[in-house]
C-alpha cells in the first residue's frame, strides 16, 4: 500500500481514498482534518 491518501474533488462531491494496512491512525487523522474543514466552512457531509 502507498503511504498516502488522495482527495478527489468533483463539482458537488468529494471523496477521500486511502490504503489502510496496519496503522490506520494517519488515515483517520486525514479524515478528521477533512471533517473539521467541512464544519468550519459550513459544508454538510453525507456518509
C-alpha positions in Angstrom: 0.0 0.0 0.0 1.2 3.5 -0.7 1.6 5.6 2.5 -0.5 8.5 1.1 -4.1 9.4 0.5 -5.9 11.2 -2.2 -8.8 13.6 -2.1 -10.8 13.7 -5.3 -13.0 16.8 -5.6 -15.9 17.0 -8.0 -18.2 19.9 -8.6 -20.6 18.9 -5.8 -18.8 15.9 -4.2 -15.5 14.9 -2.5 -14.0 11.5 -2.0 -11.1 10.5 0.2 -9.3 7.4 -0.9 -6.6 5.7 1.0 -5.0 2.3 1.6 -5.1 1.2 5.2 -3.0 -1.8 6.2 -1.7 -2.0 9.7 -1.8 1.5 11.2 -5.0 3.4 10.5 -4.1 6.5 12.6 -2.7 8.5 9.8 -5.7 7.8 7.6 -8.1 8.7 10.5 -6.2 11.9 11.1 -6.8 12.9 7.4 -10.5 12.1 7.7 -10.8 14.2 10.9 -9.0 17.1 9.3 -11.4 17.0 6.4 -14.4 16.7 8.7 -13.2 19.8 10.7 -12.6 21.7 7.5 -16.1 21.0 6.3 -17.6 22.1 9.6 -15.5 25.3 9.5 -16.8 26.0 6.0 -20.4 25.1 6.8 -20.4 22.1 4.4 -22.6 19.1 5.0 -21.1 15.6 4.9 -23.1 12.6 3.8 -21.8 9.1 4.8 
